[in-house]
Each structure stands twice: as structure tokens, then as C-alpha cells.
Amino acid sequence: MDNYDVIIIGGGLAGLTAAIQLAMEQYNILLLERYHYPHHKVCGEYVSNEVMPYLEDLGIVLPKTVSIDTLQLSTRKGKLLQTKLPLGGFGISRYAFDHALYKKALSVGVSINFETVKNVTFFKDSFNISTEKENGYSAKLVIGAYGKRSGLDKQLNRNFIGKNAPWLGVKAHYALPEFPDNLVALHNFEGGYGGLSKTETGAVNFCYLVSYKSFQVEKNIENFNSKVVAKNKFLKQFLENAEPLFTEPMSIAQVSFDRKQLVEGHILMCGDTAGLIHPLCGNGMAMAIHSAKIASERIDNYFKNSEYGRSNMESDYKKEWEKAFKRRLQTGRILQSILLNPVASSFLMGAIAKSPGFIRSLIKNTHGKPISL
Ligand SMILES: Cc1cc2nc3c(=O)[nH]c(=O)nc-3n(C[C@H](O)[C@H](O)[C@H](O)COP(=O)(O)OP(=O)(O)OC[C@H]3O[C@@H](n4cnc5c(N)ncnc54)[C@H](O)[C@@H]3O)c2cc1C
């Protein structure tokens, strides 16, 4: 059985970042990812600038990105507001972003196998991992970075897995050259909201989150777009003028925003596997990357300091994670419930229109400061 210092399950932004940082510290790292790169993912593709100092420190060179400094918000009745983003961000497709991190991970010596992890067990201070290829791996430590939901959550008997996860995510790229490069727009419609922003290819990403309750009335994406999404006049205009670049939109089901345990069966959970912030905050990718840094630092401490021990490492990870993300998750929950209520969202937009400082403070409460090194 192949033996590693750390095995990372899942090669999205959280898993790849942790792999890069730990391999740069000279640990023997195996990353297990089920799909080959590059591939598209359902995501709004707006990344907060807070990750930049950390990515630069890791020597990650991104392909050309689109700089975004302006946010537009509209209610389903067409009330529109625009504001500057305090920190701003950039647009990049997950196809390019994850691929750039994958190439960096290979260059710093991470072993990457394309296999789906089926089972993880912890026995006598060590982990055994099995995949569909019947390969067996062992490691001293494991990071769970396998995203929002996976068969592994069932195997680990995680508390959120039996609960209702009533959200659906839909995404596709479109050509609309006149869409401004520096804009991220968030438009509300019945039962959900959609984000528009440009990616590095010049394509506009349209990605939305909708409740099943609202979606199931129309049953398919085409009908839902024309009958519900297009009731928002800005989205109607977009859908009428933009040319679809994907044969079919992509979708993901059973998106859950429930609280999750941060350490489960001694596995340190990172990124969405630890908790997903409401997408309207545009901060999930930054949180995934930042949580990988927090986990990697605790792991480094564990290996370098024999008195530190597994239990301190786990409790420190939980403490640091809560300190970094608890407030923004709470603000995100409140904002999502307001946005999906027509009366409350109209009231909120009125309050924002009267006080530009108010929207900036809401944005600050759902984002972090530039990640300190
Ligand atoms: C509709 C929607 C819009 C969003 N828009 C934005 C946005 O604009 N900006 C933003 O910052 N965030 C956004 N987010 C959130 C963002 O997409 C996530 O927070 C981010 O992708 C988390 O990265 P991750 O590495 O934790 O997970 P992922 O990127 O999901 O990576 C997990 C990886 O694990 C792999 N995997 C799963 N199970 C296994 C297994 N058993 N074995 C091996 N591999 C496995 C998967 O293939 C995947 O590659 C949005 C989310 C949704 C739902």
C-alpha cells in the first residue's frame, strides 16, 4: 500500500491549494480527484481579490483575468442599483483557474491520481483510503476537499446529508461583447438569483441559484429561463441578446447551506466540504482557498512539533476556521433570506439607495481582508 504524509480528497480550489502549500513545505502529498483537468464547473466565476497575496506567495500564475470593480443589483421588479466594490475581484472560468492550480501542483511535486475515493477509515493513528480502482493508500493525515456533497459524506455519516438540500445551480457561458468587463451583476427572480460577469475568454458567465420549489413548476431550464428568469427585465435583455456558447447549460442539484462539522473522523474538512457560503456573496472560492491555508499551517505545525499532537491540530483548525468565516456565513444567510423575499428585498434596496455606505458595509461583512501571509 502506498504511504503518504497527507492525502487530499478532491482537487478543486481548496484541495489543490492545500496540496501546493504542503508540497512546497516538502511533504509527500497525494491528491485524489475524480475528473481530469480542465473541466467546467457550476460557479459564478467572480473571485474576490482577497486571495491575491496568498496566490502570489505560492507562485501561482493565473492566465489573463478580467478585473471587476463594480456591482449591480436588481430586484425582480426591475429596481437597479450600482456600487463600487470595496476590494474588487476578478473574473476567471473554473476551467482555467483549477487547471492553473493543477499545473502548479504538478510542478511542486504533488502526486495526482484521477480516482474517486469510496472509503476512508482511521485506525491506529493512520488513515486507509480506497478508491473505485481498488487501489489502497495510507496517510498520517487526510484533508477532505471534495466539495459540496459526495458519496463520502454518506460513508462518514455526516449530519447534513439526510437533510433537505432544496437548491439547484445552473451555469452557462454566453457571447455578449458589449457586456462591461468590470461589472458583476446580481439579478433577482422568483425563487432565486443569477450572476453575470465576464471570464478570461471574454465570454459572459450566467450562473444562477434557484429553489426546487420554484424550478419544478417549469421542469426544464429552457422553460424556466423564458418563463421565470426573464421576468427580471435585465435578465430578459441578456437572454435575448446573448449567444449561448455551451451546447447545454450545466446544473448541479442538492446544494445545501447547512452547517457542517469541520473535522469528521479526524479528517480536516476544507472549502465547501467544511461549509458553503450563499453564492450571492461571491466569496466561496476565496473561502475555499483561505481554508486550505489554515489547514496547511496546522498540518505543518503537527509535523514539525512532536508535542503539538492531533487533538491540538484539530481544535486549532476549528478555532481558526470559525474566526475567519463564521461572521460572513451568518451575514450571507441573512442576506439570502432577504433577497428571496420580494417585500424585504425591495425594502433593502431602498435602504441601500439612501446610503451607499450601507451596501459597502454589507459587502465587507461577507468578505475577508486580503489574506495575510
Ligand atoms: C450557483 C453557485 C454559484 C457560485 N458562484 C460563486 C462565485 O461567483 N464566486 C465564488 O467565490 N464562489 C461561488 N460559488 C461557490 C464556489 O463555487 C465554491 O465555494 C468553490 O467551488 C469551493 O471549492 P472547493 O474546492 O471546496 O470545491 P470544488 O471546487 O467543488 O471541488 C471539489 C472537487 O472534489 C472532487 N470530488 C468530489 N468527490 C470526490 C471523491 N469521492 N473522490 C475524488 N474527488 C472527488 C470533485 O470532482 C471536485 O473537483 C458558487 C456556488 C454555487 C453553487
The ligand as a Gaussian input file, in Angstrom:
#p B3LYP/6-31G(d) Opt

LIG

0 1
 C      -24.586000      28.507000      -8.131000
 C      -23.268000      28.826000      -7.476000
 C      -22.573000      29.987000      -7.839000
 C      -21.359000      30.309000      -7.201000
 N      -20.705000      31.445000      -7.556000
 C      -19.552000      31.794000      -6.936000
 C      -18.841000      32.990000      -7.284000
 O      -19.198000      33.725000      -8.186000
 N      -17.711000      33.283000      -6.578000
 C      -17.240000      32.484000      -5.574000
 O      -16.203000      32.826000      -4.975000
 N      -17.866000      31.327000      -5.250000
 C      -19.004000      30.969000      -5.905000
 N      -19.632000      29.790000      -5.582000
 C      -19.015000      28.906000      -4.587000
 C      -17.815000      28.152000      -5.167000
 O      -18.170000      27.517000      -6.369000
 C      -17.330000      27.108000      -4.163000
 O      -17.277000      27.669000      -2.881000
 C      -15.961000      26.551000      -4.569000
 O      -16.063000      25.861000      -5.786000
 C      -15.418000      25.625000      -3.485000
 O      -14.257000      24.966000      -3.934000
 P      -13.890000      23.534000      -3.335000
 O      -12.505000      23.270000      -3.738000
 O      -14.271000      23.468000      -1.904000
 O      -14.896000      22.522000      -4.059000
 P      -14.995000      22.091000      -5.582000
 O      -14.499000      23.136000      -6.490000
 O      -16.414000      21.609000      -5.757000
 O      -14.001000      20.856000      -5.694000
 C      -14.270000      19.600000      -5.159000
 C      -13.585000      18.550000      -6.018000
 O      -13.683000      17.269000      -5.393000
 C      -13.893000      16.281000      -6.387000
 N      -14.513000      15.130000      -5.720000
 C      -15.759000      15.031000      -5.179000
 N      -15.948000      13.836000      -4.609000
 C      -14.796000      13.144000      -4.802000
 C      -14.361000      11.834000      -4.438000
 N      -15.174000      10.994000      -3.758000
 N      -13.122000      11.424000      -4.808000
 C      -12.279000      12.254000      -5.510000
 N      -12.651000      13.531000      -5.866000
 C      -13.878000      13.946000      -5.511000
 C      -14.765000      16.977000      -7.421000
 O      -14.673000      16.386000      -8.689000
 C      -14.223000      18.405000      -7.391000
 O      -13.234000      18.643000      -8.387000
 C      -20.844000      29.440000      -6.204000
 C      -21.526000      28.263000      -5.858000
 C      -22.733000      27.949000      -6.492000
 C      -23.462000      26.704000      -6.093000

